[in-house]
Amino acid sequence: MGPGEPCLCSWVWTVWWERDPAAAPTANTAGEGDPGPVSRERFQGGMWWIFKPPSVQPEVRARHQLAGDKWPTRQLPPDVIKSVSTIPTENSTGQPWAKIATILARAPWVLHGSRLNNVQITEVESRKNVYMAASSNNEELGGLAFLDCNTLLLCCAKGQLCLADIRQPQSPLEAVSVPSAPCGEQWCMGVGRQPQGSDSSSQPVACLSSGGHLTLTDVRKTSESLASVKCRVPSPSSDAEFLCVSWAPALEGCLAVSGFDGTVHVYNSQSWDSSGKEAEPIFVHKGHIFSRLGSSGGPPPVTVHTWHPQKPRTLLSAASDGSLHVWDWVGECG
């Protein structure tokens, strides 16, 4: 992964990277006995960002990449990645998993929270709290993101979007419903980047529901829909925690969707309209289907995916069996 790119993970045990941080990583799978699925993947400032599953003490943990050369075996030596710091989060029983995002605009910051009323920003090195959202609303979060060093976008799991300015911490958060959002579904979001030279205040937002509905909007006016489609997914997601939608950083209008089964779907949104019709993926990664069986006896579901920041058609995806795939795809997009 590239320098300055965040890596948000949950229990990454046997993933290794080459000495050059800009070089492409090599695919690897977790060894036997690994404690759980990868739930976030990004890289920032030489650190892995890790969130423990709810079954143990909730915390955000930073791990530092130490070693250099490639390791040809499936298991890493124990000193390749070590824990360097821990940021405690809410400790209530039954809390949903926290969502996290990172930024390096000033000092390394981590944005984290599981509900609107516990969203906060923590400075990594000092562990100082630099922002706490002023909200009494305990709606569960489906996602959060830095738009820039001062602005946040929060997505409620029931399908509302909230903009927050960290320079005005006492300002109440106002939720706006995702356009054309069906009731009774869980939602997550992905925020894209605008091409160089375009309006910096305009950033595309993709909102994905557990029923496979995908709505595109813009941060300048989140109440208006730019496009709305139905993804070709096999069935509604039974676990909204695994829903994931992300924009390709270097392919205009291209995005990926996962969390419904053992596949990752790649779409080209450039021809979409607001009709709500079914969208055809331009590529489907099925590698995890042929991996080890999941806990239910079927193929392990994909828990998260992310795009490589320098290689336009390279993605990373992880599944509930602890496997991590690094793969390229072919198709028309961008």
SVG drawing of the C-alpha trace seen along z (x, -y; Angstrom):
<svg xmlns="http://www.w3.org/2000/svg" viewBox="-40 -26 55 53">
<polyline fill="none" stroke="black" stroke-width="0.4" points="0.0,0.0 1.1,-3.6 2.6,-5.9 -0.1,-7.9 -2.9,-5.4 -4.8,-4.2 -5.2,-0.5 -8.2,0.3 -8.2,4.0 -9.6,6.4 -7.0,9.1 -4.7,9.2 -2.2,12.0 -0.5,13.4 -0.4,10.6 3.0,9.3 4.2,6.5 7.3,5.8 10.0,3.5 8.9,0.7 5.6,-0.6 4.5,-1.6 5.0,1.9 2.1,4.2 1.4,6.6 1.3,10.3 -1.9,12.4 -1.8,14.5 -4.3,16.4 -4.5,16.7 -3.2,19.8 -5.1,22.3 -6.2,21.1 -6.5,17.4 -9.0,15.7 -11.3,14.0 -12.1,12.2 -10.5,9.0 -13.1,6.3 -11.1,3.2 -8.2,2.7 -6.1,-0.4 -2.7,-1.7 -1.4,-5.0 1.9,-6.3 3.5,-2.9 0.7,-1.6 -2.0,0.9 -5.3,-0.2 -7.0,2.6 -10.4,2.9 -11.0,5.8 -14.3,7.8 -17.1,7.2 -16.5,10.4 -13.4,8.9 -12.5,5.5 -13.3,2.9 -10.4,0.8 -8.6,-0.7 -5.1,0.5 -2.2,-0.6 0.4,1.9 3.7,0.9 5.3,2.6 8.8,3.6 10.4,6.1 11.6,5.7 12.1,8.6 9.4,11.1 8.4,14.0 7.6,17.0 5.7,18.9 2.0,18.6 2.8,17.6 4.6,14.5 7.4,14.5 6.0,13.0 8.1,9.9 7.2,8.7 4.2,6.7 4.0,5.5 1.4,3.5 2.6,-0.1 -0.5,-1.8 -4.1,-1.4 -7.0,-3.8 -9.9,-2.7 -13.4,-3.0 -16.9,-2.5 -17.1,0.6 -20.8,1.3 -22.0,4.8 -24.1,5.2 -22.6,2.2 -22.3,2.6 -18.8,2.7 -17.2,-0.7 -16.6,-2.3 -13.2,-3.9 -11.5,-6.3 -8.1,-8.0 -6.5,-11.1 -3.0,-12.6 -3.9,-16.2 -2.4,-17.5 -1.3,-14.8 -2.4,-11.2 -6.1,-11.2 -8.5,-8.3 -12.3,-9.0 -14.3,-6.3 -17.7,-5.5 -20.6,-3.0 -23.5,-5.5 -24.1,-9.1 -23.7,-10.1 -20.3,-8.6 -18.5,-9.7 -15.1,-11.2 -11.7,-11.9 -8.5,-10.8 -5.0,-12.0 -2.9,-8.9 0.4,-9.8 -1.0,-11.7 -4.3,-9.7 -5.9,-13.1 -9.6,-13.5 -9.8,-16.4 -13.5,-16.2 -16.7,-14.8 -20.0,-15.0 -22.7,-17.0 -25.6,-14.6 -28.1,-12.9 -29.2,-10.6 -28.1,-7.0 -28.7,-5.8 -26.3,-3.1 -23.7,-4.1 -23.3,-2.3 -20.2,-4.3 -18.1,-7.5 -15.5,-9.3 -13.3,-12.4 -14.2,-14.7 -11.2,-16.9 -9.4,-17.8 -12.4,-19.8 -15.5,-18.0 -17.0,-14.6 -19.7,-12.6 -21.6,-10.1 -24.0,-7.5 -26.7,-6.1 -27.5,-2.4 -31.2,-3.3 -30.3,-5.4 -29.6,-9.0 -26.5,-11.1 -25.1,-13.8 -22.4,-16.4 -20.3,-17.6 -17.7,-20.4 -15.1,-19.7 -14.5,-23.4 -18.1,-23.7 -18.2,-20.8 -21.3,-22.1 -23.4,-22.3 -26.1,-19.6 -26.0,-17.0 -28.8,-17.1 -29.7,-13.9 -31.0,-13.8 -32.5,-10.6 -30.7,-8.9 -32.8,-9.7 -35.1,-6.8 -34.1,-4.7 -36.4,-1.7 -37.5,-1.3 -36.4,1.5 -32.9,1.9 -29.5,1.4 -27.1,-1.1 -23.5,-1.8 -21.6,-4.4 -18.5,-5.0 -17.1,-8.5 -15.2,-9.0 -12.6,-11.5 -13.1,-14.0 -10.6,-14.0 -7.8,-16.6 -9.0,-20.0 -12.6,-19.5 -14.6,-21.2 -13.0,-20.2 -16.3,-20.7 -18.0,-18.0 -17.4,-14.5 -19.6,-11.5 -21.2,-9.4 -22.5,-5.8 -25.0,-4.5 -25.6,-0.7 -28.4,1.1 -28.7,4.6 -31.3,5.3 -28.8,4.4 -30.1,0.9 -27.4,-1.5 -28.0,-5.3 -25.5,-7.9 -25.5,-11.4 -23.1,-14.3 -21.9,-15.8 -23.0,-19.3 -26.7,-18.2 -27.1,-14.7 -30.9,-15.0 -30.9,-14.7 -30.3,-11.4 -27.9,-11.4 -28.6,-7.8 -30.4,-4.8 -30.0,-1.1 -30.5,2.4 -27.3,4.4 -27.3,7.9 -26.8,9.7 -28.0,13.2 -30.1,12.3 -30.4,9.5 -27.4,9.4 -28.1,11.2 -25.2,9.4 -25.2,5.6 -21.8,5.4 -20.1,6.8 -21.7,4.4 -19.0,2.5 -19.1,0.1 -16.0,-1.8 -15.1,-4.1 -12.1,-3.3 -9.5,-6.1 -8.2,-6.2 -11.1,-5.0 -13.9,-7.6 -17.4,-6.2 -16.1,-2.8 -17.0,-1.3 -17.1,2.1 -19.6,3.8 -19.3,6.7 -20.9,8.2 -23.7,10.3 -21.8,13.5 -18.3,14.7 -17.9,12.4 -16.9,8.8 -18.8,7.0 -17.3,4.2 -19.7,1.7 -19.4,-1.2 -21.8,-3.9 -21.3,-6.4 -24.5,-5.3 -26.7,-5.0 -30.0,-7.0 -32.6,-7.2 -34.9,-4.5 -33.9,-2.0 -33.3,0.7 -31.0,3.7 -27.3,2.9 -25.1,5.4 -21.6,5.8 -18.7,5.5 -16.6,8.0 -17.2,10.4 -14.4,11.7 -15.3,15.3 -11.9,16.3 -13.2,16.6 -15.9,19.0 -13.2,21.6 -11.5,20.9 -12.3,22.8 -15.9,23.3 -17.4,20.7 -18.9,21.3 -22.3,22.1 -20.8,24.8 -21.0,22.7 -18.4,20.4 -17.0,17.8 -18.6,14.3 -16.5,11.4 -16.2,9.1 -14.4,6.1 -12.6,4.9 -10.5,1.9 -8.8,0.5 -5.1,0.3 -4.2,-3.5 -1.7,-3.3 -2.8,-0.3 -6.1,-1.3 -7.5,2.3 -6.1,3.9 -8.3,4.7 -7.8,6.4 -10.6,8.4 -10.9,10.4 -13.4,13.1 -14.6,14.6 -12.2,17.5 -9.3,15.1 -8.2,15.2 -6.9,12.1 -6.9,11.9 -5.1,9.3 -6.4,9.4 -6.7,7.6 -9.8,7.4 -10.4,6.6 -13.4,4.7 -14.4,1.3 -14.4,-1.4 -13.0,-4.9"/>
</svg>
